[in-house]
Amino acid sequence: MNNIICDILNIKTPIISGGMVWCSNWFLASSVSNQGGLGLIGAGSMTPEILEEHIKKCKDATNKPFGINIPLMNVNSEKNIAVAIKHKVDVVFTSAGNPTLYTQRLKDNGIKVIHVIANNHFALKAQNAGCDAVVAEGFEAGGHNGKEEITTLVLLEQLRGKLNIPVIAAGGIVSGKQILAAMLLGAQGVQIGTLFATSKESSGHINFKNAVINSTEGDTMLLLRKLSPTRLLKGNFFNMIKEAEDKGATEEELLNIIQSGRPKLGMFEGDLTNGELEIGQAASIINESLSVEEIFSKLKREYKEAFEELKNLNKDLVF
Ligand SMILES: Cc1cc2nc3c(=O)[nH]c(=O)nc-3n(C[C@H](O)[C@H](O)[C@H](O)COP(=O)(O)O)c2cc1C
């Protein structure tokens, strides 16, 4: 069956595990690629030396294509781009920055480039920069979000028919039925973060995974709008940021709170009191930590079941 994302990435199933600081290491990335999807190593929390190690380990663990996510606002981004080129990785997913910066350089070196966008303007900018596809990420997503706070459902519909490069949907997706919905809205693949962050193979700390699994409706919210809107799990660190913001904290004051290794402390070392916990809204739907293999079989089963359910919908109900 033809699928343009599978063709571009040379994969079997158009499911991508998003690059995630402190969660998506070589083990998660290679496990996803071994299931026929595309695993990404999240370079956002890696120095160039550490990234090299992860690329080497990933190559040892899979002979399938895998990619790297490089957030462009990161201090190491330029050096990490050079590492991606040195190791001839299959694809780089850039995010949080200007897609014109490195796209041509990567493409000149035979590397595919996919840029994460959260609005129409950046989607067109990514297309004009020569990107092979875009990830359309709604603000339900874990991690950093767009300032416009556009939901995945609206973003996909907004983009439909506007681009001549394919769209990968992201934000809030944890089931096969949602994958089908995204496909019906014009996406050709999906990028999933939160669900893979809780997987057995994720390098996130067990305390972090359990906190996500035990969270319920309304337990994540978007804060840090002055800097870069970030979806956080409620808790001590969340309260600290919220209080500072309610008192009108400046960008500099907020930077002081977040720039002290808080994401590593929370997500990688499991300090739920002092650490920053980034996770998507769909955290409330996840009730257990599954292996990557279990996640793929669940998503595939649900996707097929959703097709069967379509037949039971009354197409004359609305019109
Ligand atoms: C813990 C965590 C860390 C993340 N870190 C990054 C990152 O470093 N770079 C990036 O582009 N996206 C990052 N994301 C976003 C994911 O790559 C993905 O697009 C998003 O999680 C999809 O939405 P979902 O969480 O609802 O599945 C992160 C997401 C999570 C949950």
The ligand as a Tripos MOL2 file, in Angstrom:
@<TRIPOS>MOLECULE
LIG
   31    33     1     0     0
SMALL
NO_CHARGES

@<TRIPOS>ATOM
      1 C1          8.9850   14.5570   27.4910 C.3       1 LIG1
      2 C2          8.9110   15.2040   26.1370 C.ar      1 LIG1
      3 C3         10.0100   15.8560   25.6300 C.ar      1 LIG1
      4 C4          9.9730   16.4320   24.3600 C.ar      1 LIG1
      5 N1         11.0950   17.0040   23.8360 N.ar      1 LIG1
      6 C5         11.0940   17.4540   22.5490 C.ar      1 LIG1
      7 C6         12.3000   17.8990   21.9380 C.ar      1 LIG1
      8 O1         13.3880   17.8710   22.5250 O.2       1 LIG1
      9 N2         12.2290   18.3390   20.6410 N.ar      1 LIG1
     10 C7         11.0520   18.3480   19.9330 C.ar      1 LIG1
     11 O2         11.0300   18.7460   18.7640 O.2       1 LIG1
     12 N3          9.8980   17.9100   20.4980 N.ar      1 LIG1
     13 C8          9.9040   17.4460   21.7660 C.ar      1 LIG1
     14 N4          8.7680   16.9100   22.3020 N.ar      1 LIG1
     15 C9          7.5800   16.7850   21.4200 C.3       1 LIG1
     16 C10         7.5510   15.4000   20.7220 C.3       1 LIG1
     17 O3          8.6130   15.2340   19.8470 O.3       1 LIG1
     18 C11         6.2230   15.1840   19.9620 C.3       1 LIG1
     19 O4          6.1130   16.0120   18.8420 O.3       1 LIG1
     20 C12         5.0260   15.3990   20.8390 C.3       1 LIG1
     21 O5          5.2440   14.7820   22.0750 O.3       1 LIG1
     22 C13         3.7770   14.8360   20.1930 C.3       1 LIG1
     23 O6          2.6590   15.0310   21.0080 O.3       1 LIG1
     24 P1          2.1970   13.9770   22.1470 P.3       1 LIG1
     25 O7          3.1130   14.1840   23.2890 O.co2     1 LIG1
     26 O8          0.8050   14.3870   22.4610 O.co2     1 LIG1
     27 O9          2.2930   12.6230   21.5470 O.co2     1 LIG1
     28 C14         8.7870   16.3690   23.5880 C.ar      1 LIG1
     29 C15         7.6660   15.7040   24.1160 C.ar      1 LIG1
     30 C16         7.7190   15.1200   25.3620 C.ar      1 LIG1
     31 C17         6.5240   14.3830   25.8840 C.3       1 LIG1
@<TRIPOS>BOND
     1     1     2 1
     2     2     3 ar
     3     2    30 ar
     4     3     4 ar
     5     4     5 ar
     6     4    28 ar
     7     5     6 ar
     8     6     7 ar
     9     6    13 1
    10     7     8 2
    11     7     9 ar
    12     9    10 ar
    13    10    11 2
    14    10    12 ar
    15    12    13 ar
    16    13    14 ar
    17    14    15 1
    18    14    28 ar
    19    15    16 1
    20    16    17 1
    21    16    18 1
    22    18    19 1
    23    18    20 1
    24    20    21 1
    25    20    22 1
    26    22    23 1
    27    23    24 1
    28    24    25 2
    29    24    26 1
    30    24    27 1
    31    28    29 ar
    32    29    30 ar
    33    30    31 1
@<TRIPOS>SUBSTRUCTURE
     1 LIG1         1 GROUP 0 **** ****
